[in-house]
Amino acid sequence: MPCRGAGVGAQLLHCNKTRETDPPGRWRAHNSVPKSYGTPSCPVPRGVSVQSSKSSLAALTLGAIGVVYGDIGTSVLYAVKEVFGSGHVPFTPDNIYGILSIFFWTLTVIVSLKYVVLVLRADNNGEGGLIAMLALASQAVKDKPRLRKGLLAVGIFGTSLFYGDGVITPAISVLSAVEGLEVVSPHFKQYVIPLTLIVLFCLFAVQKRGTGGIGKFFGPITLLWFLSLAVLGVSHIVTHPEILWAMSPHHALGFMWAHPGISFIILGAVVLCVTGAEALYADLGHFGKRPIRLAWFGVAMPALTLNYFGQGALLLAEPEAVKNPFFMMAPDWALVPLVILATLATVIASQALITGAFSVTKQVIQLGYLPRLNILHTSVRDTGQIYIPLVNWGLFVAIVLAVVMFRSSSNLAAAYGIAVTLDMLITTTLTFFVIRYGWGYPLALCIAATGCFFVVDLAFFASNLLKLFQGGWFPLMIGGGVFVLMMTWKEGRRLLNDKLRADAIDLKAFLESVFLNPPTRVDGTAVFLTAEPGAVPNAMLHNLKHNKVLHGQNLFVTVRNHEVPWIGLDKRLQVEPLGHDCWQVVVHYGFKNDPDIPSALHQLRGRGCELEAMTTSYFLSRDTIIPTIGSGMAPWREKLFAQMHHNASGAADFLHLPNNAVVELGSKIEI
């Protein structure tokens, strides 16, 4: 799942990547659109020695344990239970060995080899996640327009599926943790659903306060969780050490040879052991490759393996423990503390996913696939920490609906898998195009590198399709709905821009005619926001018509968002003087930059254009969309786009314009 844990990850870093660190003195104007874009530097802070900077590797690794591996760390709560609880696998010692071997090699092939070894190499200026991979793939095939368009659609669909996964994962994780109370006493069963909803409500209610205060505890708590998993596993492995032979792949191959049909069916449950594997790549930009790899091979993978094999040893000794093998591993005195620790671990895993949803939404808005939303910054220091109320409470409502509808982690397990495995399949596909066309590796090598993973992902996806009518439709419905919204917005914006371009008046010719008989000029600076450079903004036409004045300085500003994560300050502005104290300015942002027009325009100081905050006004066009029958989208999509456009948050807030200096002038546009 693409781009998770952005806010938490930013808190754990010493260098905040969303703030451009290039000094203003390095600014220069460009006469053409830059061909390449820089990334913000991350210097060692003043007063911090190089030795202490190197020691931050331990802190980053600890942070990666908490943020990156929260989801996969809680998969032990339900993965084994669902495989044997499905009723498809005959309960025999040989089958226990076979299932554990399948778990171990699933973790090895999908997580260790695919994500840690291969996919982590595909960094986009240090960033990871499906959006970053999509940007790399689309750039790699930019000379093939039809293929590029298809890859963009596939990548955006994968991003849409993230929201479906974002509903199921917190629901199944928190619910499975609270279900541990049933092991303590059957009388607690009636309280499981209410307590789950209370925990989830508290989690979503605190989002507006930011994660800065609690983020520092994520790593230590999750590390304690992994240590507990290892201790629980070892305590049972010592009673049946022969269970470690399940690491041999011949047990997995033997089980699949003896039970081919059952093997295919249970892949839909086995996939639960790689819950959150996409986070390995999504959080690349927050922690870096080395801390993520150290956290996996040094902590997460060993702890998960020991716990799974410990559950297998328990099942060999006590077959009746199959109803909840994880919690039945613990002695009676440790059950309540373990339930509390499990709940904390699932809350942390859910927290990382929620902040990831905020980050992904912001990036998708930057790429032009969603309308502007109200984005609040929860930290004055780390701009990566954001809060989007609509996304927060939309997720909460959907998660509550999932908990109430499915009512148990076993039922939710039936809904989990389709969206995730399809996302994994899309990641593998995009990786092929990156390494083939972006890196230029030979075709045979590219097929060999991604073909094996494609077959594995396809097998898991096909197996999960069997659960389509048991609950798999739920995340697909959510992802499909989000995809329709994204593509409708993108197409609607294209139609709107085409309409504006067709009706546009050439800016240079217009200014020449205006200055033949100039209107009264008043002190101050007018900044006109326009979608297309070189065109007269509607706001300017309305201003001249109604106010009959022209400011002393006039800037015509267009914002350009690019398919790269970061664009540094030295490539932020593209400036063209138009004469008569007028300038055409194009402001460039990557999809992870934080748009801030006043800050960007401050770089014009000393170059003939001095902006004073108290005398600068920002003019925007507030367009009203009128759907029409004819060319364009289907009528229902045009109405949907018009409603989305109407409900979009104001450009002033999104671009960080001062509210007391903004003038909005409306107009109606038919599409």
N, C-alpha and C positions, 0 to 999 in steps of 0.2 A: 504494500500500500504506500501510495506515493506520499513524501514530504511530511512525516509525522514528527511531533515533538518539537516544533520550531521554537516555541516560546521557552520551553524548559531547557532545550539545548543552548539557546542564547544565554540563559542565565548562568550556565555552567562554564561558559567560555570567558577568558580574560579579554579577548578581542571581539568586539561586536561587529559582525560583518555587514550589518545593514546600514552602518554609518560609513560614508565615504571618508577615507582618511588621507587622501591626497591633498596636500596643502594648496590653498587658492592660488599661490604664486605660480603653480604649474599650469594654470588654465591657459588655453589658447583657443582661438576661434578656428573653425574648420569651414572651408568653402564647399565641401562635399560631404555626403553622409559617410561616417567613418566605416572603413572596411573591417576593422576589428576593434574590440572593446577590451579595456583593461579590467582588472579586478582590484578591489580595494586592498591595500596592503594591510598587514597586521603586525606592526612593529612591537618590539618589546617595550612595555610601558616604562616611563622614566622612574628610576628608583628601583627597578627590578633587574637583578643580575641575570646574565645568561644562564648561570647554573640553576637559579630558581625557575627560569623559563623552561628549562629542560625538565625540571621536576614536575611541571604541570602535566606531563604525560600520565602520571599516576592519577591526578585529579580528573583528567579527561577520560581515562579508562574507567574510573569509578562512576563518572557521570554517564558514560555509555552503558554501563551495567544497569543503571536505573532507567534510562530513557529508551535505549535501543532494544533491550532484552526484557522489558516488562511483560509484554504480551506473550512471548514464547516461554517465558519463565513460569507463567501461570497455566500453561497448557497441560502440565502434569495433573492438574485437578480433575480433568475430564477425559483426556485422550484414551488412556487404557480402558477406563470404565465404559466408554462408548463402543470400543471395538468388541469387547467381550459381552457387553450388555445388549448388543444388537441381536443376539440369538443366531447369527449366521455362522459363528466359529465354534465348532465342537470343543468342549473344555477338556483338553488333554495336555499332559506335559510337553509333548512334541509341538503342539500348536502354540503353547506359551513361548517356547523357544523361537518358533517361527515368527510370531507376531513381534516379539522384542527385537529380533534381527531386522524385521522390516522397519520398525521405528528407528533403530540405530542408523540404518543405511539411508533412510529418508532424510534424517537430519544431516548425514554426511554428504549426500549427493546434492540436495536442494540448498541447504544452508551453507555448509562448508565449501563445497566445490563451486556451485553456481554463483551464490551471492558473495561470499567472502573472497574467493579466489578470482572469479571472472568479472562479475558485474561491478564490484567496487572499483575496478580499473577504469570504468567508463565515467569518469568525473567530468562535469561541465564547469570548467573554471573553479574546481574545488567543490562543486555542489553535486548532490545526488537526488534521487527520487524520480518518479515517472515523468514529471514535468521536465526535469533536466535531461532525462534520457530522450524524451520526445524532441526537445530542442536540438540535441546532438544528431538524432536520426534525420530530422527535417533539414538540418543544415547539410548533412552528408549527401542528401539526394536533391539538393536545391536545383540542380540542372535537369531534374526529371519531374516536371510539374504535376503530372497525374499521379505518380507514385507518392510524391510529397503530400499531395492533398489527401490521398488514402491513408498514409501513415498518421497525419494529423487527426483524421477522424477516428482512427483506431486508438491513438494515444489519448484523445479526449474522452472516448468511451471508457478506457481503462481508468482515467481519473474520476469519471462519474461513478464507477463501481466502488471507488474508495468510500464514498458516502454510505453505500449499502453495507460495506464491511464495518464502517464506523458505527453502525447501529447494532449489528450482531455481536461484535467483539466485546464491548463493555457489558452488554446484557448477559452473555454467557459466562464471562469471567466473574463478575460480581455475584451473579446468582449461584454459580458453582461453589464459590467460597462460602456464602451464607448457608448453602445446603449442608455444609459440614456440621451445622447445629443438629441436623437429624441424626447424625452418628452419636452426638452427645446424648440426646434423648429424642425418641420419636414424637414427644409432645411438642417439640419446637417446630414441627413441620408446618403448622398453621401460621407461624410467624415469618416464614422464609420470604414470601412474596412482599409483605409490608416492609420488612427490614431492608430488603433489596431496593425497594423504591425509595425508602428514606435515605439510604446511603447514596443512591444515584442523584437524588434531589440536592443533597448537601454538596455533592461533587460539582454539579452544574451551577449551583447558587454562588459558589465562591470564585467562579471563573472571572467575574468582573473585577475582582481584587488583584488578579494577576498571580503568577506562580513564583515570583521572586522570593517570597517568604518561606514557602514550603519546598521549593525546588531543591534546596541544598540537602534535604533529608532523603530525596528519592534514591540516590546512589547507595548510601549506607543501609537503608531499609531493604532495598532489593538485594544487596550483597548478603545481608543477614538471611533473607529468604532463600537465596541460592545455597548458602552454607547449611541451612536447615534441610533443604532438599537432599544435599549430599549426605548429611548425617543420618537422616531417615533411611536413605537407600542403603548405606553401608551397614546399618544396624540389622537389616534383613539379609543382605548379601552374605554376611559372615555365617549365617545359618545354612545357606545353600550357595556356596561359592561357585559351584558348577554352573550357575546361571550365566556367568560371564562368558561361557562358550557361545552364548547367543550372538556375540559380536561377529562370529564367523558368518560370512555371507551365504554359506551353503545351507544354513537353517532357513533363511528367507527364500532362497531359490527352491529348496525342497518343499516348503509350504506352498509356494505358488505352483509348483509342478503337480503336487498332489491335489490342490484345491484351486484350479484356475478360475472358476466362476466366483467362488467365495473371495478369492484374492482381489478380483476386480471390484466386487461390491464393497469390501471393507476399506478400499482406498479412500472412500468418502469419509470414513472415520479416522483413518491414519493421518489424513491431511491436518487434523487438529493439532498434531505435534509440531507443526511448523507455523502455528498462528503467529502473525506479526513478523514473518521473515522479511517482508518488504522493508521493514524499518531499518534493516542493515544498510540498505542503499539510500533510503530517504534521509537518514540523519548523517550522511557522509559529510555534508558541509558544516555541521555543528561540532563534530568530534574529530574527523579525519580518519584515514584508513587504519593507521597503526593502532590507535586506542580501540577501535571497533574490533579489529582482529584479535588484539590481546584479550579483550573482554570476552570474546567468544571462545577462543581456544584455551584461555586460562581459567575461566570461571563458568560461563554459561553452559558450554557443551559438556564438560566433565560432570557438573552438578545434575544436568538433565539426564545424562546417561546413567549415572549412579541411581537416580531416583526411579527411572523407568525399570531398571534391572532389579531394584529393591522391590518394586511393586510386583514384578514377575516372581521373585523369590517368595514373597508373601502369598501369592496365588498358588504356588506349588505346595506350600505348607497348609494354607487355609483357603480352599476353593470358594467358601461362602463369602470371602472378602470381596468378591467380584462386584458387589453392589456399590461399593465406594472404596476402591483399593487405596487411594491416596490417604484419606483420613484414617482408615483402619490400620495404616502403618504405624501410627502414633500410639504411645501408651495412653491410658485413660487420663492421667494427670496432665498430659500435654495437649489434649484435644482442644480445650477452650483457647489457650494461647495460640495454638496453631490456626484455629479459625480466625482469630483476630489478625494474626500476621498475614494469613492468606487474603483476608479482606483488604488490608493495607496494600498488599502487593497488587491486587486486582484494581484497586483505586488508582495506584500509580500507573499501571498499564493503561487504564482508561484515560487518565490525565494526559499522558503522552499522545494518545490518539486524538483527544479533543483539541489540544493545542496544534496538532498536526492538521486537523480540519480547518482551523483558522488560517494556518499558513498556506495550505493548498488553495483555499478560497481566495485569499489575497493574490496569489500568483495567477490563478485563472482569471481574475478580474484584470490584472495587468496585461494578460495575453489577449483580452478582449472577448472572452467567452461568457462572462457574466456581467450584469450591470453593477455600477458602484454600490457598495453597501456601507453602512455605518461601521467604521473601524475605529475602535478606541485603543489607545496605547496605555498599557498598564504599568509602564516603567519609563521614567525620564532618562534612564541611562541606556537601556537595551531596547531598541526599537523593534527587535524581533518578537518582543512580548506584546501580543495584541489580543484583543477581545472583540468578537463580532456577535452582537446580541442575537441576530436572526439565526445564525448558524448554531449558536449555543443552545437556544431553546427549541429550535427545530430538531436538532439531534435528540434532545431530552424527550420531546414528545414522541418521536419515533421509537426511542429505546423503551420508554414506558409502554408503548403499544406492543412492542415485541415481547416484553416480560409478561404482560397481562394476557397476550394471545397464546404464547407458547408455554408459560407457567413452570418450566423446568429446564435445567441445563441440557438434559437429554433431548428434549424437543427442540431446543435452540440449536443443538448440534446438527439436527437435520436441516436447519436453515443455513448453517455455515458451510462454506466450502466453494460454492459455485462462483461467487464474485471473486474470491481470493485466488482460486486456481486460474480463472480467466485472466486476472491481472498478471499472474506469474507467466502465463502463456504470452501475453502482450509484451511483457518486459523482455522475454527471450527473443521474440520476433524483432523488437526494436534494437536489441543488442546485436543481432545479425547485421542489420543495415549499418550500424555504427562501426563495427569492426571491419566490415567489407568495404563500404564506401567512404567512411570517415577516416579509418586507419589504414586502408589499402592493403589488408592482408589477402593472401590467395583465397580463391573461392573454396577450394577443397578444405583448407584449414578452417575457414569460417563455418562451413557446414559441419565439420567435425566438432568444432568448439561449442556450437549451439544446437546441433541436431539431437544429441543425446538428451540434453535438457528439454528440448521441445517435445520429444517423445514422452519423457517422464511427466512433464506438465500436462500434455494432452491426455495421458492415461488418468491422471488425477481429476482433470476436468470432466472427462467422459464418465468416470465413476460418480462424480458429484451430481451429474445430470439426472442420475437415478433418484435423487432426493428433490427433484424440481417441484413435485406436487406435495411433498411432505413439509415444505417450508422454504425450499430453495428459491421459490418464486419471490419471496419477500425482499431480500437484498437486491435481486434483479429488478424488481419493480421500482425500488428506490433509485438504483443506478440508472435505469432507463428513463425515469422521470427527470432526473438531473441532466441526463444527456440531451433530452428534448429541449430543456430550458437553455442549455449551453449553445446548442446548434441553432436554435431559434434566435437567440440574441446575436450570435455571430453573423448569421445571414441577414437579420434585420438591420444591424449596423452597416453591413455592406450595401444594402439597398438604400439606407438613409444617406450614406456618404455619396453613393452614385447620384442620388437626387440633388444633394447639395452641390456636387461638382458640376452637374448639368446646368444648374441655375446660378452658378458662381460668376462673379465679376472679377476680372483680372485686377489684382491689387495694385501693381505698378501703374497700369494705365489709369486706374481710378484716382490714385494719388496725384498723378500728373494733372488730371483734369481739375481736381479739387484745388490744387495750389495755383492754378491760373487765376482763380478768384477766391482766395482762401477765406474761410470763415474766421470769426473771432477766436483767437488762441488764448487759453487760460493757463495759469501756472499749474505745474504738477505733471504727473506721468499717468497715462492711460495704458493699461495692459489688456489687450483684446485676446481672449482665448478662441482659437479657431481650429477646426478639425483638419483642414487642408492648408498647407503653406501656399502662399501666392494668391489666395482668394480673399475677397473682402468679407470680413465677419458680419453677420446679420446685426450683431450688437452695435457695430460701428454705424451701419446705415440708420438704425433706429435712433442712435445718439445724435447723429447729424440732423436727422429729420425733426426730432422733438426738441433737442437742446440747442441746436445750431451753433455749437462750439467745437473746437478741436484743442486737445491738450498740448502743452508745450513739447512733451515727449510722448511718442506713441510706439508701443511694442506690440507686434503681432506674433503671438506665441502659439506654437503647435507642440503637443506632447507626443513623442514617439516611443512606444514600448516594443522591445526587441526580444527575440527568443534566445537570450543569454541571461544567466543569473544576475550578473553585475556589470555596470558600466561606471567606470571611475570618473572623478571630477574632471580629469584632464580631457575627457571626451564627452562631457556632459552637454555642452552648448555648441550649436552651429548657428553662426550669426551672419546676417547679410544686411549692410546699411542700405536704406532706401532713399536717403536724402531727406532734408527738411526735418531733421531730428526724428526720423522714423526708422525702425529696424524690424527685420523679419528674424525671429528666433525660433529654432527648433531645439527642444529639450529632449535628450535621450535618456531612457531608463531601461534597466533590465527587469526581469519579472520578480526579482527579489529586492530591488531597490525600493526605498520608501519615497514616493513622489512628494516633492516639496518645492513648489514653484518660487516662492519668495526667496528661499535659500539659494536656488539655482541662479536666479536673476541677479543676486548679489555679486556674482562673478563678473558682471558687466562693469563694475566699478573700475575707474581708471582707464576705460576704453571709450570715452566720449559719451557714456550714458550713465549718469549718476541717479540712482533711485533713493528717494527718501521715503521711509515707511509712512510718514504722516501725510504725504502729498501724492501717494500712489493709489490709484483706483483700479479695480479689476472688473472688466466688463465681460459678462457671459451671456450666451444665448440659451434661453430655457425653451426648448422646442416641444411642441405638443404634436404627437404622431396621430395622423388620421388614416386608418386602414381604408383601402379602396379595393374594389373588385377589378381584377384584371391581372396584369403581369406581376410577378413577385412571388410571395409565399402563398400557401393556402390561407383562406380567410381566417380560420381559427388560429393559425400561427401569427398572422398579422395582428389580430386582436391581442394575442398573448404578448407579442413584442411591445405593442402600444402600452399594455398594462405594466409590463416590466420597466419600460422606459419612464412611465409616470411615477412608479414607486421607487425608482433608483434614488439613492441619496444624492444630494447636491454635489456638483463638482468642486464647490468651494471647500467643503470639508475634506474631500478625498485628496485634493491638491494642496491642502494646508494653507488656504488663503485666509487672510484675516477677515472675520465676519463683518467687521465694521467698515470695510473698504471694498465690499463687493456690490456690484450693480448687475441685476439680472433683467434682461429684456426678452420677452417671450415672442414666439412666432409659431405658426401652424405649418406642418409639412405633411403632404400626402405621399404615401408609399404604395 
